[in-house]
């Protein structure tokens, strides 16, 4: 395990942000930490990246204790926070060379590494533009590139695509996917459930300072219900008649029927309705999404 916490707690005054957090992350994987605002996502990352000391419990990152061996932890990780930490008065190239020099690279090696990263993140054409003239998406990519000057074993990404347009967000997702293929472990917090669904091997949902769910995206979706057929009728009376035939649940002019998602089941439902002389106006298949999971779990735990 590249990350392992046990009983991790953190309080700010009378507010308990983390309440006995137990968490494990396997090396080479992508973990997405989800939760409503105030659930403790950013606090967890700040503790694991040695920026904040816990009030209780233990945490190890890359085999090092985050309190007793903080310097060793910092040498093995990188962090991209919620806001791009770039010098807007320097160019992209200058930002990267500066970080490389601070990480101990000789000047020629720093310049070479900067060029490699500019090309990797599609920033070579804008390498010598002052960062303040760049778009938000370009700044975010530069921020990520700066986190990779010295390749980390573990990369923390705290809401990395917040505020980006869909095209820039997709570009960032591609870049993160490339890092995963290179063997970098990713610890991700996000407000975009589509992002977690696309990138994460495993998802942990936090609420009120603790874990309320932990598993793959598919497992979490299945936990709130399987596939269903949603049928719409011309009137509530038809929906009630269809309910008697199919065993579904009517709500106004709609009917929800549990399904295994197969064409065979869909045909059987429609045949039963035809026999009963009840015609549906529309039929759609619905499978739980991470939005459903998030809403269900955080509502229950609130």
N, C-alpha and C positions, 0 to 999 in steps of 0.2 A: 504494500500500500504506500503510495507516494504522499497521501494525506491521511491522517488518523487523529480524530479528536475523541475525547471521553469526558463527559460531564462538563462541557465548556459553558461557562457563565460569564455574563457581562451586564453590569448595571450602570446607569447614568442617573445619579440621584436616587429617587424612589422608583424609577422606571427600570424594569428588568427587560433587557433587549434579547439576551440569550439565556435560556433556562435549562441547562444540562444537555447541551447539544452533543450527540454522538454521531460521528460521520466518518466514512471511509471512502477513499478514492483510489482506484487501481491505476497504476502507471500505464501510460499509453492510451488512456480513455478520455472521454469528454463528459464532464458532469455539469449539468445545468441546475442552478439553485434558483427556484422560483418562490414567490411569495408576495403578498400585498406590501404596500409601502409601510415601513416600520417593522417588518417581520424579522429583521436581523441579517439580511443578505450582505449588505455592505460592511456591517460590523464583523461578520464572519470573515470576509476577505481581509479586512484590516488586521484582524488578529493573526490570521494565517500568514500574512505577508509582513508581520512584525511591526506594523505601524501603530497597533494598539495592544496593550497588555490585557489579558483576560483577568477577571476577578476570581475565577475558580476553574477547576478542571485542568486537563492537559491537552496539548496539541503538538503533533509532530508533522513536519513537512520535509520531504526528501530525507527522512531518517534523522532529522535534527529537531530538538525541542525549540519551539518558537520563542521561549523566554530565555532559557539558559544558553542557547546556541544561535541567537538571532543573526549574527554575522554570517554563519554558515548557511542559514536559510536564505538570506538575501543573495548569496553567491550562486544559488541554484535556481532562483525564480526570476520572473519578471512580472510586472503589473501594469496593465493599462486601465486607468481609472475611468470614471464617468465622463470626465471632461478632458479634451486633448491637452496634454502637458507639453506644449511646444512653444519655442521662442518665436513669436510672430514677427520680430524684427530681423531675424536671420532667415536665410534660405533653407530649403529642405536639406540640401547637401550640408550646409554648415551645422544644422541641428544634429544630423547623424554623425558627422565627424566629431563634434563636441562630445557627444555621448560616448563614442568609441574611445576618444582620448581619456575621458574620465574613467572608462573601464580598463585603462592601461594599455590600449593598443598604441604601437608606434605610429607616427604621423602617416607614413606611406601606407601602412596596413589599414589605418582608419579611413583613409580616402578610398581605398579599394573596397572595403566593407560597405562604406556609404553608397558607392556606385552599385554594388550588388543588390543592396536593399531597395534603392530607388528603382532599379529595373524590375525587381521582383514584384513590387507593389504598383507598377504602372505610373511611376512618378518621375521617370528619367527626363521627359520633355519639360517638366516644371521644376527641375532640380535647382535652378538658380533664381527662381522667383522668390520674393519675400513671402513668408508663410501667410502674412495678413492679407495677401491678395488671392489666396487659394480658397477653394470651396470647402464647405464643412466636411464633405466626403474625403477630399484630398488630405485635409488636416488629420482626420481620423486614421487614414491609412498610414500617414507619416508617423503618427503617434504609435501605431502598432509596430511599424518598422523600427522605431527607436527602442521598443521593448525587446527586439530581437537582435540587437547589435552583437551581444554575446549570447549565443543560442541557449535558452533556458531548458531545464528539464520540465519545469512546470510554469505555465503562463496563466495568470489571473486576468480575466476580462470582466470588468464591472460595467454592465450595461453598455457594451461597446458600440452599439448602433443606434442609441437613443438620439432622436432628432434628425436622423439621416433620411433622405428620400428613398423610395423603393429601389431605384437603380443602385445608389451608393450602398444601401444595405445588402443587396445581393452580391455586390463586389466584395464587401467585407466578409460575407459568408464564404465566398470562394477562397479568399485568402486564409481564413481560419481552417477551412477544409484542407488546404495545402499543408498547413502546419501539422495537422493531425496525421496526415500521410507521412510527414517527416519524423513522426514519433514523439512530438511534443504533447504532453498532457495538458488539457485545457480545463480550467475551472471557471465556469461562466455564470454570471448572474444576468438576468434579462427580464424585461417587462413584455417582450414579444413572444407569445407562446409558439408562434410559427417558427421562430428562431430556435427555440429549444427542441421542437419536434424535428427540425431539419438537422441540427448539429449534434445533439446529445445522445450518447449511448445510454445514459442513466439520468433520471430527473429526481431531484429531491425538492419537496414542497415544504416551506417553512411557514409557520403561523404562530403568533404569540410566543416567539422565542424558541420554538421546538419543531421537530420534524413531524409532519402530519401524513406524509406519504413518501415512498421511496421505491423506484422501480423504473423499468423501461417505459417509453411513451405508450406502447401498445398495452402493457400491463395496467398502467394507470387508466387508460381509456376504458378498458374492459371492466375495471373496478367500479365504474359508475353506470354500467349497463352495456348490453351488447347492441348489435345493429337493430334498427327498427324500421318498419314501413310507416310512412306518414301519408294518409289518404285524406283528400278533401272532397266533401260532398256538397250538393246544392242546398241542403237544409239540415238542421240539427236532427230532424226525425230520421232522415236517411242514415246519419252517422250512428244513431242509437240502434237502428235495425242492423247495421253492419257490425256494431259491437256485439250483438247477440249471436251473429254468425261466426265471427272471427275470434272472439275472446279478447279483443283489444280494449283500449280505453278511449272513450269519446270525450271530446271537449268542444262544445259548440258544433261547428260543421266539420271538425277534423277528427280523425281516428288514428291512434298510434298502436301499431301491432308489433310485438316482439318478433324478431326474425333471425334466421341464421345467415342472412345475406345472400342466399342462393337464388338462382332463377327459378328453381323448382318450387321453392316456397312462395315466391311472388306469384307464379302461375296458379298455385293452389288457392291462394287467397282470392285472386281475381275470379277463378272458376267458382268458388263458393259464393262470391257476391253475385255473379251472373245467375247462378242457380236460384238465389234468393231474390233476384230481380232488383238488386240495388246497384246503381251505377256510380262509380267514383269519377269526379271531374279531373283529379290529378293524383298521381302517385309518385312519391320520392323515397329514396333510401337515405337514412340518416345513421351515421356511425358517430359515437361520441368523439369529441375533439378535446384537445388540451384545455380549451376554454371551458368546456363542460366540467372537466376534472377540477380545474382551478376554482370555478364558481362553487362546485359541490363541496370541495374539501375546506376551503376557507370559510364558507358559510357555516359548515358544521362546527368548525373549530373556533369560530369567533366568539 
